[in-house]
Amino acid sequence: MGCPQALTTRTAVSQQAGTVGTPPDPKGQPMNAVADLAEVVTEPVTAPSGRLVAGRYRLRSLLGRGAMGRVWLAEDELLCRPVALKQHLANDTGSVGEARAARARSLNEARTAARVTHDGVVRILDLVREGSLPWIVMEPLSGQTLAQVIATDGPLSIDRVIRLALRLLDVLRSVHAAGIVHRDVKPGNVQLCADGRVVLTDFGVACMHDEDFDWPHGVVAGSPAFMSPEQLRGDEPAPPSDLFSLGATLYAAVEGRTPFDQGGLWATLTAVAENPPGPWLRAGRVRPVIAGLLAKDPAARLTIGAARTALLDLALT
Ligand SMILES: Nc1ncnc2c1ncn2[C@@H]1O[C@H](COP(=O)(O)OP(=O)(O)OP(=O)(O)O)[C@@H](O)[C@H]1O
């Protein structure tokens, strides 16, 4: 069954620096400045010949890809509306263990994101199986990721970063209230939609901290340049860790580079754990809030409430 209106397709494809789901490998991905986190490809990418997924979702074009999966624009032929479909990829070995890990990531991402009802969290519509791996069906988002915006337009203004920070704090408040730690807050997972929505995506390594959920605690998961020191240590996931990652994300937004980037993985990991962020060249009056979010000690880190109050003060002045 077809739908009367053709889907509008996007041609921009993002390739982000990777998310790790296992302890960092010294020979793993290099750490990049934010400009390297988003590579915009302008040629259209063809979906696998209009493949029909689960008898209902017709793949149209590639919306984006990350280290762990691909996201397609598709057409829901039953409800006649556009949707986005994400499939986590097993690695090249194609082993049973890898396929199982990809299935676990999909289930984890769909379940955790579906648990939060907030305008700033991508809406999960379904989880379907086609072939050996599941597909997450989501609302399709317009616009670009924050990483893409920084890469193409440069750093954001202080006023824009203050507004962005207030939105993301509100989103994280809902995520944490639902008992979830996102664990991968970074510019590549923040979508700046054309209608002004700011949406947190990619709950692939999120953790429900009030349930015995099937995700290996103690395993380092996330994107090293944006991870908190306690996350790098493999500590039990807790909400303050997301606030550190938010601080690193806001630093990247206002400064145009990641706060602890040293050019190499281990040097960057050491900087996250031990060095102060910097240099501060553009942050101006928002610097104390970002620095407060980047406190190494989670107990000394700004809380959502304190950061919000400070940002509202800045917005009023
Ligand atoms: N619902 C959506 N609508 C439109 N585009 C999306 C949507 N979800 C994700 N994308 C795009 O697809 C890209 C990859 O998605 P995502 O970050 O979920 O993949 P990933 O492989 O889990 O990423 P990572 O490299 O962080 O592990 C995003 O950067 C974004 O551009």
The ligand as an SDF file (V2000), in Angstrom:
LIG
                    3D

 31 33  0  0  0  0  0  0  0  0999 V2000
   14.7140   10.7460   14.8990 N   0  0  0  0  0  0  0  0  0  0  0  0
   15.6270   11.2320   14.0400 C   0  0  0  0  0  0  0  0  0  0  0  0
   15.2540   12.0260   13.0170 N   0  0  0  0  0  0  0  0  0  0  0  0
   16.1770   12.5350   12.1500 C   0  0  0  0  0  0  0  0  0  0  0  0
   17.4970   12.2800   12.2240 N   0  0  0  0  0  0  0  0  0  0  0  0
   17.9270   11.4950   13.2280 C   0  0  0  0  0  0  0  0  0  0  0  0
   17.0260   10.9510   14.1960 C   0  0  0  0  0  0  0  0  0  0  0  0
   17.7470   10.2040   15.0830 N   0  0  0  0  0  0  0  0  0  0  0  0
   19.0230   10.3100   14.6930 C   0  0  0  0  0  0  0  0  0  0  0  0
   19.1420   11.0800   13.5820 N   0  0  0  0  0  0  0  0  0  0  0  0
   20.3790   11.3850   12.8420 C   0  0  0  0  0  0  0  0  0  0  0  0
   21.1530   10.2150   12.7320 O   0  0  0  0  0  0  0  0  0  0  0  0
   22.4620   10.4230   13.2900 C   0  0  0  0  0  0  0  0  0  0  0  0
   22.9170    9.1550   13.9790 C   0  0  0  0  0  0  0  0  0  0  0  0
   21.9880    8.8240   15.0050 O   0  0  0  0  0  0  0  0  0  0  0  0
   22.4600    8.3270   16.4310 P   0  0  0  0  0  0  0  0  0  0  0  0
   23.2660    9.3740   17.1140 O   0  0  0  0  0  0  0  0  0  0  0  0
   21.2460    7.8450   17.1480 O   0  0  0  0  0  0  0  0  0  0  0  0
   23.3880    7.0910   15.9850 O   0  0  0  0  0  0  0  0  0  0  0  0
   24.4710    6.3080   16.8420 P   0  0  0  0  0  0  0  0  0  0  0  0
   25.1770    5.3660   15.9170 O   0  0  0  0  0  0  0  0  0  0  0  0
   23.8160    5.6930   18.0330 O   0  0  0  0  0  0  0  0  0  0  0  0
   25.4420    7.4760   17.2640 O   0  0  0  0  0  0  0  0  0  0  0  0
   26.7960    7.4000   18.0960 P   0  0  0  0  0  0  0  0  0  0  0  0
   27.9060    7.5890   17.1140 O   0  0  0  0  0  0  0  0  0  0  0  0
   26.6640    8.5590   19.0590 O   0  0  0  0  0  0  0  0  0  0  0  0
   26.8310    6.0750   18.7810 O   0  0  0  0  0  0  0  0  0  0  0  0
   22.3000   11.6300   14.2120 C   0  0  0  0  0  0  0  0  0  0  0  0
   23.4600   12.3490   14.3100 O   0  0  0  0  0  0  0  0  0  0  0  0
   21.2050   12.4330   13.5290 C   0  0  0  0  0  0  0  0  0  0  0  0
   21.8010   13.2620   12.5440 O   0  0  0  0  0  0  0  0  0  0  0  0
  1  2  1  0
  2  3  1  0
  2  7  2  0
  3  4  2  0
  4  5  1  0
  5  6  2  0
  6  7  1  0
  6 10  1  0
  7  8  1  0
  8  9  2  0
  9 10  1  0
 10 11  1  0
 11 12  1  0
 11 30  1  0
 12 13  1  0
 13 14  1  0
 13 28  1  0
 14 15  1  0
 15 16  1  0
 16 17  2  0
 16 18  1  0
 16 19  1  0
 19 20  1  0
 20 21  2  0
 20 22  1  0
 20 23  1  0
 23 24  1  0
 24 25  2  0
 24 26  1  0
 24 27  1  0
 28 29  1  0
 28 30  1  0
 30 31  1  0
M  END
$$$$
